[in-house]
Each structure stands twice: as structure tokens, then as C-alpha cells.
Amino acid sequence: MLPGYGVSALSGLIGSNIALCTMEYYEGSLGGGNLVPRMVGFLSPNEREFFSTFISVKGLGVRKGLRALSMPIADVAAAVEAAMRRC
């Protein structure tokens, strides 16, 4: 899986070799024994690190986090930082 901005950034590279920084997680119910491994790809290690922090917000999991990132992570991080300075 990729965040929306990543899909857009890579769309012109079809047929090219690319490298992604990945994060593995498991989806499903631990008690039900039906955990499914999933991979999420990012364009840089910094984006992967930001995403890990981003999804630590209560109620925001991997899938919701991916849907929320239609713009590049650098833009989201800058907006969060600007909002924190105003507080």
C-alpha cells in the first residue's frame, strides 16, 4: 500500500525501477488468529518515521492514516508545526 501522494509521485515512473522504504504491520484480530501481514511503502525513511508517529494518535490507524495523506508528508508536517507554534 502507498499513501495517495506516493501514488501520484510515482505515476510517471511506470516501468522504472524504484526503491521504497517500507513498514510492515499486521491487520486483523489477534484473538481470532487471522492476522494478515501488510506492507506500506514510503518515498523516504523520514516519511516512514513521520507516518509511524502520525498513526500513534489515538483512533488513527494505518488505513485511516493512509487515507489522510493525500498531500506529501512534508506539507502535513509543516502544517502541524505551524499550528503548534500558534498555540
Buried (B, 14 or more C-beta within 10 A) or exposed (E): BBBBBBEEBBEEEEEEEEEBBEBEBEEEEEEEEEEEEBEBBBBEEEBBBBBBEBBEEEEEEBBEBBEBBEEBBEEBBEEEEEEEEEE
